[in-house]
Amino acid sequence: MADQTKWRVTVIDSIAPHALEALEAQCLVTRHDDPAAADWTEHAHAIITRTTPITGEAIAAAKHIKLIAKHGIGVDHIDLKAAKAKGVAVINTPGTNAQSVAELAVMFAIAAARNTRPAETAMRQGAAGDTLNWKGFEIAGRRVGIVGLGNVGRKTAPIFRLGFNCHVSAYDPYIGDSPFEALGVHRMTSLEALLRATDILCMHVPLTDETRGMIGAAEIDLLPMGALIVNCARGGVVDEAALYEALSASRIAAAGSDVFVQEPPPVDHPLFSLPNFLSTPHIGAATADSGRRSGDTVVQHVIDILNGHPPVSSVI
């Protein structure tokens, strides 16, 4: 086996402490809070990132880089073309945060249906008034539409179907029938058909050229009046301007989003002015459980790949 101490790894974002310690036992590690982390292009053979952008310029300038490892699933913050051009492997850790993201999506749906944000705000201001002012509706029995039946979609579907007796449909043209059948999810053959039959829309797709702006004004208009939209995928999948207009006009009842085009979003973002909009700062994977799984997985992948083993979750 190669001398593992020769490998230099920069962990440019925080990861679970025990995972970091396991990596340090095998490699020379520069931690995210070390000023030298900013100079990873000078010394790193591998870099682990959660959210920090890895630009084409940085990849081109990197002197020793062999591997870019994503702690999590989404790689839209990594310049994949530049990595491919330089022969740098890019991996991720699919599935490690799926349960955490699915639970957040369900939380958004419940909170949006029950008007918890405006109700709590009023209560904190001493103006809760008549409790029927915040009358919402039950999740049970509603029609749930999932766009993207990947790892997160497959965790989300049974929570709604088994936990709330919802009729769950999904649209995903890139997978076969088996996952739909195993989950008891009705397969929709078009996005349009899904939207027309959906009371609660959950987005679980990566951000690509194909999915950018996937849910815009025209798509929102296909939803039944009073529907909910939940986006725990990526900012840009749902058109923010179109969402603002639909919420302002009560075309849809409410929406929840963990993600934004610009992250963190500006404090004066128009959506923040709306009482029927709920948001969190991209915390879908921010649980101790997810962090442990993702940290353990990404560290093991980095060690294995640097020592000659083929990637098991290669993006390019």
C-alpha positions in Angstrom: 0.0 0.0 0.0 1.2 3.5 -0.8 2.4 5.7 2.1 -0.8 7.5 2.9 1.0 10.3 4.8 2.1 11.8 1.4 -1.5 12.7 0.6 -2.5 16.2 1.4 -6.2 16.8 1.9 -7.9 20.2 2.4 -11.3 20.0 4.2 -12.6 23.4 3.0 -15.9 23.2 4.9 -16.6 21.8 8.4 -17.4 18.1 8.7 -18.2 15.8 11.6 -15.2 15.9 14.1 -14.8 12.1 14.3 -14.7 11.9 10.5 -12.1 14.7 10.4 -10.0 12.8 13.0 -10.3 9.6 10.9 -9.0 11.4 7.9 -6.1 13.0 9.9 -5.1 9.5 11.0 -4.5 8.6 7.4 -3.5 11.8 5.6 -2.0 15.3 6.1 -5.1 17.4 6.6 -5.6 21.2 6.4 -8.8 22.1 8.3 -11.3 24.6 7.1 -10.4 27.0 9.9 -6.7 27.0 9.1 -5.7 30.1 7.0 -3.7 27.7 4.8 -7.0 26.2 3.6 -7.4 29.2 1.3 -4.2 28.1 -0.5 -5.4 24.6 -1.3 -4.4 25.0 -4.9 -0.8 25.0 -3.8 -0.7 21.8 -1.8 -3.9 19.7 -1.9 -4.1 16.3 -3.6 -7.8 16.2 -2.6 -10.3 18.7 -1.4 -13.6 18.0 0.5 -16.3 20.6 0.1 -19.9 20.9 1.3 -20.9 24.3 0.0 -17.8 26.3 -0.9 -17.6 26.9 -4.6 -14.8 25.1 -6.4 -14.2 27.3 -9.5 -12.7 26.5 -12.8 -10.0 29.0 -12.2 -9.0 27.4 -9.0 -9.1 23.9 -10.5 -6.9 25.1 -13.4 -4.4 26.6 -10.9 -4.3 23.6 -8.6 -0.8 22.1 -8.8 -1.5 18.6 -7.3 -5.2 18.1 -7.2 -6.5 14.6 -8.0 -9.9 14.5 -6.4 -12.7 16.8 -5.5 -15.1 15.2 -3.0 -18.5 16.5 -2.2 -19.8 16.0 1.3 -23.5 15.5 0.2 -25.0 15.2 -3.2 -25.4 18.5 -5.1 -22.3 19.4 -7.2 -23.6 22.6 -8.9 -21.0 24.6 -7.0 -18.2 22.6 -8.6 -17.0 23.4 -12.1 -17.3 19.9 -13.5 -16.1 20.9 -17.0 -12.9 22.3 -15.6 -12.4 19.2 -13.5 -13.0 16.9 -16.4 -10.6 18.9 -18.6 -7.9 18.5 -16.1 -8.6 14.9 -15.4 -9.7 15.5 -11.8 -12.1 13.0 -10.3 -15.3 14.3 -8.7 -17.3 12.2 -6.3 -20.2 12.8 -4.0 -22.0 10.8 -1.2 -25.5 10.1 -2.6 -28.1 9.0 -0.1 -26.3 10.0 3.1 -28.5 13.0 3.7 -31.7 11.8 2.1 -33.7 11.1 5.3 -32.8 14.5 6.8 -33.8 16.4 3.6 -37.0 14.3 3.3 -38.0 15.1 6.9 -37.5 18.8 6.3 -39.6 18.7 3.2 -42.5 17.1 5.2 -42.0 19.8 7.9 -42.4 22.5 5.3 -45.6 20.9 4.0 -47.1 20.6 7.5 -46.0 24.1 8.6 -47.3 25.6 5.3 -50.7 23.8 5.6 -51.1 24.9 9.2 -50.0 28.6 8.8 -47.5 28.3 11.6 -45.3 31.1 10.5 -47.8 34.0 10.6 -49.5 32.4 13.6 -46.2 32.3 15.6 -45.3 35.8 14.5 -48.7 37.1 15.7 -48.4 35.3 19.0 -44.9 36.7 19.6 -46.3 40.2 19.0 -49.2 39.6 21.4 -51.7 39.6 18.5 -52.7 36.0 18.1 -56.4 36.8 18.5 -59.0 34.2 17.5 -57.3 30.9 16.8 -59.5 30.4 13.7 -57.6 33.3 12.2 -54.9 30.7 11.4 -57.1 28.0 10.1 -55.2 25.7 7.8 -55.9 22.3 6.4 -54.8 18.7 7.1 -52.1 16.9 5.1 -53.9 13.6 5.4 -55.5 12.3 2.2 -54.0 15.1 0.0 -52.4 14.5 -3.4 -48.6 14.7 -3.2 -46.6 15.2 -6.3 -42.9 14.5 -6.2 -40.6 15.7 -9.0 -37.5 13.5 -8.9 -37.7 10.0 -7.4 -34.1 9.7 -6.4 -32.7 9.1 -3.0 -34.6 12.0 -1.3 -37.8 11.5 -3.2 -37.8 7.8 -2.2 -37.5 8.8 1.4 -40.2 11.5 1.1 -42.8 9.4 -0.6 -43.4 6.8 2.2 -43.7 9.5 4.9 -46.6 11.1 3.0 -48.1 7.8 1.8 -47.9 5.7 5.0 -47.8 8.5 7.6 -50.6 10.6 6.2 -52.5 8.3 3.8 -51.7 10.6 0.9 -52.0 9.6 -2.7 -48.4 10.0 -3.9 -47.4 10.5 -7.6 -44.0 11.2 -9.0 -42.4 12.4 -12.2 -39.0 11.1 -13.1 -38.2 10.2 -16.7 -34.7 8.9 -15.9 -35.6 5.8 -13.8 -37.5 2.6 -14.5 -40.8 1.4 -13.0 -39.4 -0.6 -10.2 -38.9 2.2 -7.6 -42.5 3.4 -8.3 -43.9 0.0 -7.8 -41.8 -0.7 -4.7 -42.9 2.5 -3.0 -46.6 2.4 -4.1 -46.1 5.6 -6.0 -48.2 6.4 -9.1 -46.0 7.2 -12.1 -46.8 10.3 -14.1 -45.5 10.4 -17.6 -45.3 14.2 -17.9 -44.7 17.1 -15.5 -47.9 18.7 -16.7 -50.0 15.7 -15.7 -48.3 15.7 -12.3 -48.9 19.3 -11.6 -52.6 19.2 -12.5 -53.1 16.4 -10.0 -51.0 17.8 -7.1 -52.0 19.5 -3.9 -48.5 19.4 -2.4 -45.6 19.7 -4.8 -42.2 18.6 -3.5 -39.1 19.3 -5.6 -36.2 16.7 -5.3 -34.1 17.2 -8.4 -30.5 18.4 -9.0 -29.9 21.8 -10.5 -28.9 21.3 -14.2 -29.5 23.1 -17.4 -32.7 21.0 -17.8 -34.1 21.7 -14.3 -33.2 25.4 -14.0 -36.5 27.3 -13.9 -38.4 24.0 -14.1 -41.3 25.4 -12.1 -42.1 28.8 -13.4 -45.3 30.8 -13.9 -46.8 28.5 -16.5 -46.2 25.4 -14.3 -47.5 27.0 -11.2 -50.7 27.9 -13.1 -51.3 24.2 -13.7 -51.5 23.5 -9.9 -54.9 23.5 -8.3 -55.8 26.6 -6.5 -54.5 26.6 -2.9 -51.7 24.1 -3.6 -48.4 24.1 -1.6 -44.9 24.2 -3.1 -41.9 22.8 -1.2 -38.4 23.1 -2.6 -35.7 21.3 -0.7 -33.7 20.6 -3.9 -31.7 23.6 -5.2 -32.2 27.3 -5.7 -33.2 28.0 -9.3 -35.3 24.9 -9.8 -38.3 27.1 -8.8 -38.5 30.5 -10.4 -38.4 32.9 -7.4 -40.1 35.8 -9.1 -42.9 33.5 -10.3 -43.3 32.0 -6.9 -43.5 35.5 -5.3 -46.3 36.5 -7.7 -48.3 33.3 -7.1 -48.0 33.7 -3.3 -48.9 37.4 -3.4 -52.0 36.6 -5.4 -52.9 33.6 -3.3 -52.7 31.5 -6.4 -51.0 29.0 -4.2 -51.7 28.8 -0.5 -48.1 28.8 0.8 -44.6 27.6 0.0 -41.5 26.5 1.8 -37.9 26.7 0.5 -34.6 25.6 2.0 -32.7 26.8 -1.0 -32.3 30.0 -3.0 -30.6 31.2 -6.2 -28.3 33.3 -4.1 -27.1 31.8 -0.9 -27.3 33.2 1.6 -30.2 35.2 0.2 -30.3 39.0 0.7 -32.2 40.1 3.8 -34.5 42.1 1.6 -35.5 39.3 -0.6 -39.1 39.9 -1.8 -40.2 36.4 -0.7 -39.3 37.3 2.9 -42.1 39.9 3.0 -44.8 37.3 2.5 -46.5 35.7 5.5 -47.3 32.6 3.5 -43.6 31.9 2.6 -41.5 29.7 4.9 -37.7 29.4 4.6 -34.6 27.9 6.1 -30.9 28.6 5.1 -30.1 25.4 3.2 -30.2 23.2 6.3 -31.7 20.1 4.7 -28.6 18.0 5.5 -27.9 19.8 8.8 -28.5 17.0 11.2 -26.0 15.1 13.4 -27.2 11.9 11.8 -26.7 13.1 8.2 -23.4 14.7 9.1 -22.1 11.5 10.6 -23.1 9.4 7.5 -21.8 11.9 5.0 -18.6 12.5 6.9 -17.8 8.8 7.3 -18.6 8.1 3.7 -16.7 11.0 2.1 -13.6 10.4 4.2 -13.5 6.7 3.4 -14.0 7.5 -0.3 -11.1 10.0 -0.3 -8.7 7.6 1.4 -9.7 4.7 -0.9 -9.4 6.7 -4.1 -6.1 8.4 -3.2 -4.7 4.9 -2.6 -5.7 3.5 -6.0 -9.2 2.2 -5.5 -11.8 3.1 -8.2 -14.4 5.7 -7.3 -17.7 4.2 -6.2 -19.8 7.4 -6.5 -18.2 9.2 -9.4 -19.8 12.3 -10.8 -17.4 12.6 -13.7 
